[in-house]
Amino acid sequence: DGGITQSPKYLFRKEGQNVTLSCEQNLNHDAMYWYRQDPGQGLRLIYYSQIVNDFQKGDIAEGYSVSREKKESFPLTVTSAQKNPTAFYLCASSISGAYGYTFGSGTRLTVV
Amino acid sequence: ILNVEQSPQSLHVQEGDSTNFTCSFPSSNFYALHWYRWETAKSPEALFVMTLNGDEKKKGRISATLNTKEGYSYLYIKGSQPEDSATYLCAFYMNRDDKIIFGKGTRLHILP
């Protein structure tokens, strides 16, 4: 079955540590996206990539980094520079954003 | 700043009743409007992708309409069932960049 997989589902990290969230898709989609959700807020775009080896900052990219070395994979690193990293993170992929997204099931990151 | 507004934020509906809620979006640079259903502990699932003014789409008991000139879309649920309990997200795709702006969602609770 084609789909998009995020791991892990829950992640706990100490303040000041970098942490990498995994996102893998086998849908042969060119575009991949990372969103963050906080309580009472809509989904906010962190980074997106329309093609391998290329990515763009979204609305809240500060304190995050990404790579797109393979079409299937778009890992997100939450660095120690991110002031409020505790949140729910969603990854998505699409042929093109106009046609809608396929979402992963999310990773809940808690920094203590 | 481009905003997508959804109302109401939360809604309680008796099982068997019909309901509807609204998504407002910028009427300029319109390309597509998406509706997603997001059940707790699952991934958001695409319901509709709408592109043409006056579009009406239907999937079982759920339907949606689109008015691109005035910048709104309605989602209707006929004869609500417990499985309809979810957050319904709308998302606006502009005719530039390859990214989507999400509303904060309408949280629907179906009461038995």
Interface residues (C-beta under 8 A of the other chain):
Chain A: I4 A31 Y33 Y35 G40 Q41 G42 L43 L45 Y48 Q50 G58 L90 S96 G97 A98 Y99 G100 Y101 T102 F103 G104 S105 G106
Chain B: V4 Y31 A32 H34 Y36 A41 K42 S43 P44 E45 A46 V49 T51 L89 A91 Y93 D98 K99 I100 F102 G103 K104 G105
